Amino acid sequence: MDGKPKAGVSMTNTWLRKHHLIYAGATRHPFILSIRDGTVDLSAFKRWLGQDYIFVRAFVPFVASVLIKAWKNSDHESGDIELVLSGVAALNDEIEWFKQEASKWGVELSGVVPEKTTRDYCRFLEDLMSPDVDYAVAMTAFWAIEAVYQESFAHCLEEGSKTPPELQEACQRWGNDGFGQYCSSLRNIADRELEKAASDGGPLVKVSEDMVTKAEVEFQRVLEYEVQFWNMSHGSPGRSAP
Ligand SMILES: Cc1ncc(CN)c(N)n1
């Protein structure tokens, strides 16, 4: 296979198939399955809550950096800016939700020390904020980060799941249909930008090919970080030390 999508098959589709094992590892992780079957260890949930609060605070400037890239790279009619802006607004609510949820569970957010996995993932986001990172690459990472949470938490709300009632609100936050629509829109933008790069036959063809390769690498790295993040939360053996 030459790594290029077949006609009519989007780039993200091609990558989801090619990397389906790690994608399933990220979206059907034992931590998520334990929420879904009601056996979740609540101390693991609280650990996730504290670490994810730190992650989300670092995610805001990353999304703001995508907003700047959207402003520079998309036209007004595309609606990219409005979509990313709605993401920033949703993160404002999300931060408030974390504060409320933490107080409900007795987690002191100001005392949470970031674990190594959280620090590494936040550093990864910081690297992606560079103006040198192309819009297509940043958008691919953005979509993948949101899609993992959407698919994971939606799984905990499916019929037959035994998610404890006190965790259902958390699952609704990312598992609801509106968030699913938002992820689809992010994915469409990523595909549109990747398609533009892949079909570029001009003198900068090599630059465009490199961009698509970079986007695929960052897609895989997001999935690896998401698995590590769940491992850390779950307290899985072999997780990295703080
Ligand atoms: C680690 C992680 N990944 C994704 C999301 C969804 N914004 C999140 N809150 N935290």
The ligand as an ORCA input file, in Angstrom:
! r2SCAN-3c Opt
* xyz 0 1
  C      -6.797     13.061     27.819
  C      -7.987     13.700     27.196
  N      -8.251     13.486     25.894
  C      -9.330     14.103     25.328
  C     -10.156     14.908     26.023
  C     -11.353     15.544     25.395
  N     -11.244     16.947     25.271
  C      -9.834     15.113     27.362
  N     -10.593     15.903     28.165
  N      -8.746     14.496     27.967
*
